[in-house]
Amino acid sequence: MMGPSHALSGAAAWLAGSLALAHFANFHQTPVELAVGTAMCAGGALVPDLDLSGRVTTDQGGATVAHTFGVFSLFFAECVEKVSLGIYDLTRTRKDPHLHNGHRTFTHTLPFNIGLGIGVFELCLHFGKWAVLSVLFVTFAMALRGLFEKWAHRAGWVIVTLTALAATVFTYTRLHGDRGYPMLGIALGAGGIVHLLGDMLTSHGCPIAWPIPLGRRMWRCVGVPNAIATEVGGKVELFFWRGLFTVISVLAALGLLAPAVLDRYNLKL
């Protein structure tokens, strides 16, 4: 799937999951916490594609997330791609094909995304304010790039960066107390896993089982049968999946915010 579809899927997953937790587990979030979690999950749903780099010097090519901070993030994506390819080459069997780039390898595995979520969870839990600010800033920028792709492309990475910085400061001043908010790690990791599920809807799939070999291959990509696979950038993705993710997001958000609005104005259903 393309970047905006992944970002929308992350937002939809977090909002729908939050609605389910509120209804079945009585776990409620403030509107600010809900917005932050949604942005984190949307941004996290773009992270696995950091292994798809572009042309650093000309700011061209690469995945949506690689353009978040212009040439700086493109260079970082180039490094991630090379490391991912190196891990692939070190661990592949003779039955795994030789690859020329690291896209859909290490960052598209469960260990990477679960590990990233745990790492951010621990970082925010133990280092508090500055860790939270850093995570918010980077992930807000990625979410803006994914959810508002056309605006972000027109505005350029500098405006995206400044907007993410302003949103970070605004958000942190409205979160309760000077604490760690480890929930950010959960949202980020969940977004990465949602990304993997989205890629499994395409014909290429992703190596969801790594490092457990399937057959004689360590890096076998798993996905739906080609007959029902979604074409990347095709009409099914652009209209059906994006439309579905948008509807889920809107309905879940209404379900989450309606009780607070009704209570604020002393209204009843």
C-alpha positions in Angstrom: 0.0 0.0 0.0 1.0 3.6 -0.4 1.9 6.0 2.4 -1.5 7.8 2.8 -3.3 4.5 2.9 -1.0 3.2 5.6 -1.5 6.4 7.7 -5.2 6.2 7.4 -5.3 2.5 8.4 -3.2 3.4 11.5 -5.6 6.2 12.4 -8.6 3.9 11.8 -7.1 1.1 13.9 -6.4 3.3 16.9 -9.8 5.0 16.9 -11.7 1.8 16.5 -9.5 0.1 19.1 -10.1 3.0 21.5 -13.8 2.8 21.0 -13.8 -0.9 21.8 -11.7 -0.4 24.9 -14.0 2.4 26.1 -17.1 0.2 25.5 -15.9 -3.2 26.8 -13.1 -2.3 29.2 -14.2 1.1 30.5 -10.9 2.5 29.4 -11.4 6.2 28.5 -9.1 8.8 27.1 -9.3 12.6 27.0 -9.8 14.2 23.6 -6.1 15.3 23.6 -4.9 11.8 24.5 -7.1 10.3 21.8 -5.8 12.7 19.2 -2.2 12.0 20.2 -2.7 8.3 20.1 -4.3 8.5 16.7 -1.4 10.6 15.3 1.1 8.2 16.8 -0.5 5.2 15.3 -0.9 6.9 11.9 2.8 7.9 12.0 3.8 4.5 13.2 2.0 2.9 10.3 4.5 4.7 8.0 7.7 3.6 9.8 8.3 0.2 8.1 8.6 2.0 4.8 11.8 3.7 6.0 13.5 0.9 4.1 12.4 2.4 0.8 14.9 5.2 0.1 15.1 7.6 -2.7 17.6 10.0 -4.3 19.0 12.0 -1.4 20.6 14.8 -3.3 17.6 15.6 -5.4 14.8 14.8 -2.9 13.2 12.4 -5.3 11.8 8.8 -5.1 11.4 6.8 -1.9 8.5 6.2 0.3 6.2 8.9 1.7 7.8 8.7 5.1 11.3 9.1 3.7 10.4 12.7 2.6 9.2 13.8 6.1 12.3 15.9 6.8 13.5 16.4 3.2 17.0 15.2 2.4 17.7 14.5 6.0 15.1 11.8 6.3 15.9 10.5 2.8 19.5 10.0 4.0 18.2 8.2 7.1 16.0 6.0 4.9 19.0 5.2 2.8 20.9 4.0 5.9 17.9 2.0 7.1 17.5 0.4 3.7 21.2 -0.6 3.6 21.0 -2.0 7.2 17.9 -4.0 6.3 19.5 -5.4 3.2 22.5 -6.3 5.2 20.4 -8.2 7.8 18.6 -9.9 4.9 21.9 -11.0 3.3 23.3 -12.3 6.6 20.2 -14.4 7.5 18.8 -15.5 4.1 19.0 -19.2 3.0 20.1 -20.3 -0.4 16.4 -20.5 -1.4 15.8 -16.8 -0.7 16.4 -14.7 -3.8 19.2 -12.2 -4.0 17.9 -8.6 -3.6 19.3 -5.3 -4.7 17.6 -3.2 -2.0 16.2 -3.8 1.4 12.6 -2.9 0.9 10.1 -5.1 2.7 12.8 -6.9 4.6 13.8 -6.3 8.3 11.5 -3.3 9.0 8.6 -5.3 7.7 8.9 -7.9 10.4 7.1 -8.4 13.7 10.3 -8.3 15.8 11.3 -4.9 14.4 7.9 -3.3 15.0 7.2 -4.9 18.4 10.8 -4.0 19.4 10.3 -0.4 18.3 7.1 -0.1 20.3 8.8 -1.6 23.4 11.8 0.7 22.9 9.7 3.9 22.7 7.6 2.6 25.6 10.7 2.3 27.8 12.2 5.5 26.5 9.1 7.6 27.4 8.6 5.7 30.7 12.1 6.3 32.0 13.2 9.6 30.5 10.0 11.6 30.7 9.4 15.0 29.2 12.2 15.3 26.7 11.7 11.7 25.4 8.0 12.4 25.0 8.6 15.6 23.2 11.1 14.0 20.8 8.7 11.1 20.0 5.8 13.4 19.5 7.7 15.7 17.2 9.0 13.0 14.9 5.8 11.0 14.8 3.6 14.1 14.3 5.7 15.1 11.3 5.3 11.6 9.8 1.6 11.6 10.4 1.2 15.0 8.7 3.2 13.7 5.7 1.0 10.6 5.5 -2.5 11.9 6.3 -2.1 15.2 4.4 0.2 14.1 1.6 -0.9 16.7 -1.0 -0.7 19.6 1.4 2.7 18.3 2.8 4.1 18.0 -0.8 3.0 21.6 -1.7 4.1 23.1 1.6 7.5 21.4 1.7 9.4 19.7 4.6 10.3 22.9 6.4 6.6 23.8 6.9 5.8 20.3 7.8 8.6 20.4 10.4 7.5 23.7 11.9 3.9 22.5 12.0 4.9 19.3 13.8 7.0 21.4 16.2 4.0 23.7 17.0 1.7 20.7 17.4 4.2 19.0 19.8 4.5 22.1 22.1 0.7 22.6 22.0 0.0 19.0 22.8 2.5 18.6 25.6 1.2 21.7 27.5 -2.2 20.0 27.5 -1.2 16.6 28.6 -1.6 16.0 32.4 1.5 16.4 34.4 5.2 15.9 33.7 5.2 12.1 33.1 6.4 9.6 30.6 3.3 8.6 28.6 4.5 5.1 27.6 1.3 4.6 25.7 3.1 6.4 22.9 5.2 3.3 22.4 2.1 1.1 22.2 0.5 3.4 19.6 3.7 3.5 17.5 4.2 -0.3 17.6 0.5 -0.9 16.8 0.8 1.3 13.8 3.8 -0.7 12.5 1.8 -3.9 12.8 -1.1 -2.4 11.0 1.3 -1.5 8.2 2.3 -5.2 7.9 -1.3 -6.3 7.7 -1.9 -3.7 5.0 1.1 -4.9 2.9 -0.2 -8.5 3.3 -3.3 -7.4 1.2 -1.0 -6.8 -1.8 0.5 -9.5 -4.1 4.0 -9.0 -2.7 3.1 -9.5 0.9 5.7 -9.2 3.7 7.9 -11.5 5.7 5.6 -11.6 8.7 7.0 -14.9 10.1 10.7 -13.9 10.2 12.9 -15.2 11.8 10.9 -18.4 11.7 11.6 -20.1 8.3 8.7 -21.1 6.1 9.7 -24.2 4.1 13.2 -23.7 3.0 13.1 -19.9 3.0 13.8 -17.5 5.9 12.3 -14.5 4.2 9.2 -15.9 2.6 6.7 -13.0 2.0 3.2 -13.9 3.1 0.1 -12.3 1.6 -3.4 -12.9 0.2 -3.7 -14.9 -3.0 -2.9 -12.9 -6.2 -6.5 -13.3 -7.4 -7.8 -11.1 -4.6 -4.6 -9.0 -3.9 -4.8 -5.2 -3.9 -2.8 -3.5 -6.6 -0.6 -0.8 -5.0 -1.9 2.6 -6.0 -4.8 1.0 -7.9 -8.5 1.9 -7.7 -9.3 -0.6 -5.0 -6.7 0.9 -2.7 -7.5 4.5 -3.6 -11.2 4.3 -3.4 -12.3 1.2 -1.4 -9.6 0.9 1.3 -9.0 4.6 1.8 -12.8 5.1 1.9 -13.3 2.3 4.3 -10.5 3.6 6.6 -12.0 7.1 6.5 -15.5 5.9 7.4 -14.2 3.7 10.3 -12.2 6.7 11.6 -15.1 9.1 11.4 -17.6 6.7 13.0 -15.2 5.7 15.8 -14.3 9.3 16.5 -18.0 10.2 16.7 -18.6 7.3 19.0 -15.8 8.3 21.3 -16.4 12.0 21.4 -20.2 12.1 21.5 -20.6 11.2 25.2 -18.2 14.0 26.2 -20.0 16.5 24.1 -23.4 15.4 25.3 -22.2 15.6 28.9 -20.7 19.0 28.4 -24.0 20.5 27.3 -26.1 18.4 29.6 -27.8 16.6 26.7 -29.2 13.1 26.5 -29.6 10.7 23.7 
